[in-house]
Amino acid sequence: MLFVLQAQTAAPFLEDWTHSGVGHLRVELVDEPAGLVQPILEGYRAVLLGEKTATELWGWLKDVPDSNGTIAMQSIARLQVSM
């Protein structure tokens, strides 16, 4: 997720969401290297299946570089309800 030119993730919320009944998730990738797309998606899947903690995924995502090799230092997504 990208907001104000900063990579963001909702990984810390995944466990709560699945316990609350959320069954579908959309992951948007903007500037990740092609070779990291599958591991990123597998990381989210592992959290949703309870095979990995959100903290483990977040720790790994913080070190994922963009396609230029720059470490993006993802922040936690800002979530707000709009009506």
Stockholm file with secondary structure:
# STOCKHOLM 1.0

chainA/1-83         MLFVLQAQTAAPFLEDWTHSGVGHLRVELVDEPAGLVQPILEGYRAVLLGEKTATELWGWLKDVPDSNGTIAMQSIARLQVSM
#=GR chainA/1-83 SS CEETTEEEECGGGHHHHHHTTCCCCCCCCSSCCHHHHHHHHHHHHHHHTTSSCHHHHHHHHTTCBCTTSCBCCCEECCCCCCC
#=GC SS_cons        CEETTEEEECGGGHHHHHHTTCCCCCCCCSSCCHHHHHHHHHHHHHHHTTSSCHHHHHHHHTTCBCTTSCBCCCEECCCCCCC
//
